[in-house]
Amino acid sequence: MAIFSCLRCGYMYEFVVSSNYVRKLITRTDYCPKCDQTKTFRFMSFGGMVGQMPFKPADVPRPSYATLYWRKKVNGKTANLPLDEVCPKDQF
């Protein structure tokens, strides 16, 4: 699990990655709910489990990357989506 921080306001969220993509995830562009704009996020550290998930829900399609989910805190709630819906062009 990689932790990213917004370069502008410092908003942080977790992004589940496999060990194969660790070196590629230095920065990524994403929507920041605190800034209410698309901003650049910087890799901060690892937290939790990096690698394979212990289980995969049956109703979730398998994404093209070994990465399975991203997690964000949105208004105090955690949102989970398959990575294909977040990164349709397979770009971070």
FIBA-176951 format. One record per residue: x, y, z of N, C-alpha, C, CB in turn. Coordinates in steps of 0.05 Angstrom, whole numbers, padded with zeros to 5 digits, always signed. Glycine has a CB too. Layout:
FIBA-176951
XYZXYZXYZXYZ ...
//
This chain:
FIBA-176951
+00017-00023+00000+00000+00000+00000+00018+00025+00000-00019+00000+00024 +00016+00041-00020+00031+00065-00022+00014+00089-00013+00041+00070-00051 +00027+00107+00001+00013+00131+00012+00022+00155-00005+00018+00135+00042 +00002+00169-00016+00008+00193-00032-00002+00218-00019-00004+00190-00060 +00012+00240-00023+00004+00266-00011+00002+00287-00033+00024+00274+00011 -00019+00304-00032-00022+00326-00051+00000+00346-00047-00050+00339-00048 +00013+00354-00069+00035+00374-00067+00025+00401-00058+00049+00376-00094 +00000+00407-00062-00010+00434-00055-00020+00436-00026-00032+00441-00074 -00037+00417-00018-00050+00420+00008-00042+00398+00028-00080+00419+00005 -00029+00376+00019-00021+00356+00037-00041+00334+00042-00014+00368+00063 -00064+00334+00028-00084+00313+00031-00071+00286+00024-00109+00318+00013 -00076+00266+00040-00063+00240+00036-00084+00218+00032-00045+00233+00060 -00076+00198+00015-00093+00174+00012-00075+00150+00006-00114+00178-00010 -00087+00127+00008-00073+00102+00004-00079+00091-00024-00080+00081+00025 -00059+00079-00037-00063+00067-00063-00050+00040-00062-00050+00086-00086 -00065+00019-00066-00055-00008-00064-00039-00015-00090-00078-00029-00060 -00014-00022-00087+00003-00029-00110+00016-00056-00106+00024-00007-00115 +00023-00068-00128+00040-00092-00127+00069-00084-00127+00033-00112-00151 +00086-00101-00118+00115-00095-00116+00127-00089-00144+00130-00117-00103 +00114-00099-00165+00124-00094-00193+00123-00064-00201+00109-00111-00212 +00104-00050-00189+00099-00022-00197+00110-00002-00177+00070-00018-00202 +00124-00011-00157+00132+00007-00136+00150+00030-00146+00147-00008-00114 +00169+00023-00163+00188+00043-00172+00176+00063-00192+00212+00030-00184 +00154+00056-00204+00141+00073-00224+00123+00094-00211+00126+00056-00244 +00116+00090-00186+00096+00107-00173+00109+00128-00156+00077+00090-00156 +00124+00146-00168+00136+00168-00153+00117+00191-00150+00163+00177-00166 +00104+00198-00172+00083+00218-00172+00060+00208-00189+00093+00246-00182 +00036+00218-00183+00013+00212-00199-00007+00235-00198-00001+00185-00189 -00022+00239-00220-00041+00260-00221-00069+00249-00215-00042+00273-00250 -00083+00262-00197-00109+00252-00188-00125+00276-00177-00106+00230-00166 -00151+00270-00173-00169+00291-00163-00165+00294-00132-00198+00284-00169 -00161+00318-00123-00158+00323-00094-00184+00336-00084-00134+00342-00089 -00198+00322-00066-00223+00333-00056-00220+00358-00039-00238+00312-00040 -00196+00361-00027-00191+00385-00010-00187+00410-00027-00167+00380+00008 -00171+00406-00049-00166+00429-00067-00189+00432-00087-00140+00425-00083 -00205+00411-00091-00227+00409-00110-00217+00413-00139-00248+00431-00104 -00193+00403-00144-00181+00404-00171-00164+00379-00175-00164+00430-00174 -00156+00375-00200-00137+00353-00206-00109+00363-00200-00140+00344-00236 -00095+00349-00183-00069+00358-00174-00049+00335-00175-00070+00369-00145 -00024+00342-00172-00002+00322-00172+00001+00312-00143+00024+00333-00183 +00002+00286-00140+00007+00273-00114+00035+00261-00114-00015+00252-00108 +00048+00264-00091+00075+00254-00088+00075+00229-00070+00094+00275-00075 +00091+00209-00078+00094+00185-00062+00107+00192-00036+00111+00163-00077 +00095+00182-00014+00106+00188+00013+00119+00164+00026+00083+00198+00031 +00104+00142+00028+00115+00119+00042+00097+00095+00037+00118+00124+00072 +00105+00072+00048+00089+00048+00046+00074+00044+00072+00106+00024+00039 +00051+00033+00070+00036+00026+00094+00019+00002+00087+00018+00049+00104 +00014-00016+00106-00003-00039+00101+00011-00060+00084-00029-00030+00088 -00005-00074+00068+00006-00096+00053+00012-00088+00024-00014-00119+00053 +00036-00094+00015+00043-00089-00013+00046-00117-00026+00070-00073-00016 +00031-00121-00048+00032-00146-00062+00004-00157-00067+00048-00166-00046 +00000-00183-00063-00025-00195-00069-00045-00191-00047-00021-00225-00075 -00070-00188-00054-00091-00187-00034-00097-00215-00025-00117-00173-00045 -00105-00219+00000-00111-00246+00010-00137-00257-00003-00114-00246+00040 -00154-00240-00013-00178-00249-00026-00187-00229-00047-00201-00254-00005 -00203-00238-00066-00215-00219-00086-00245-00224-00086-00202-00224-00114 -00261-00204-00082-00290-00207-00083-00299-00219-00110-00305-00181-00078 -00318-00237-00110-00326-00251-00134-00338-00233-00155-00345-00273-00127 -00351-00212-00147-00365-00195-00166-00348-00173-00178-00390-00182-00153 -00322-00172-00171-00304-00151-00180-00288-00161-00203-00286-00140-00157 -00288-00147-00227-00272-00156-00249-00242-00152-00243-00280-00141-00275 -00226-00170-00254-00197-00168-00249-00185-00146-00268-00183-00195-00255 -00171-00127-00256-00160-00105-00273-00135-00115-00288-00152-00081-00255 -00125-00099-00306-00103-00106-00323-00077-00106-00308-00101-00088-00347 -00075-00090-00287-00051-00090-00271-00053-00110-00248-00046-00062-00259 -00030-00117-00236-00031-00134-00213-00043-00118-00189-00003-00144-00205 -00043-00092-00192-00056-00075-00172-00086-00080-00173-00049-00045-00177 -00099-00083-00151-00127-00090-00152-00145-00067-00143-00133-00113-00134 -00138-00051-00124-00156-00031-00114-00141-00005-00107-00171-00041-00090 -00155+00016-00107-00145+00041-00095-00165+00048-00074-00142+00064-00116 -00155+00062-00053-00173+00070-00032-00169+00100-00027-00168+00054-00006 -00191+00114-00024-00190+00142-00018-00209+00148+00005-00196+00160-00042 -00204+00167+00020-00223+00176+00040-00238+00200+00028-00209+00183+00067 -00264+00196+00024-00280+00217+00013-00302+00224+00033-00293+00208-00014 -00300+00248+00044-00319+00258+00064-00322+00238+00087-00347+00262+00051 -00299+00228+00096-00299+00210+00119-00306+00182+00113-00319+00220+00139 -00311+00175+00087-00317+00148+00079-00295+00137+00062-00345+00147+00064 -00292+00111+00060-00272+00099+00043-00286+00089+00017-00257+00076+00057 -00276+00097-00005-00287+00089-00031-00269+00069-00044-00291+00114-00050 -00280+00046-00054-00264+00026-00067-00275+00022-00096-00266-00001-00052 -00257+00022-00115-00264+00017-00143-00243+00000-00156-00268+00044-00158 -00250-00016-00175-00229-00030-00191-00211-00010-00205-00242-00049-00212 -00186-00016-00208-00167+00003-00219-00174+00010-00248-00139-00009-00218 -00186-00008-00263-00193-00002-00291-00212+00022-00293-00206-00026-00304 -00229+00026-00273-00247+00049-00274-00233+00075-00266-00271+00044-00255 -00212+00072-00251-00197+00096-00242-00177+00105-00263-00183+00091-00215 -00163+00085-00275-00142+00091-00295-00150+00077-00321-00114+00082-00285 -00169+00087-00336-00179+00073-00360-00157+00070-00382-00202+00088-00372 -00137+00088-00382-00116+00086-00402-00092+00071-00392-00108+00114-00412 -00094+00058-00369-00072+00044-00357-00048+00062-00352-00063+00020-00375 -00054+00087-00344-00033+00106-00338-00036+00115-00309-00033+00130-00357 -00014+00118-00295-00014+00129-00269-00009+00159-00270+00007+00116-00250 
//
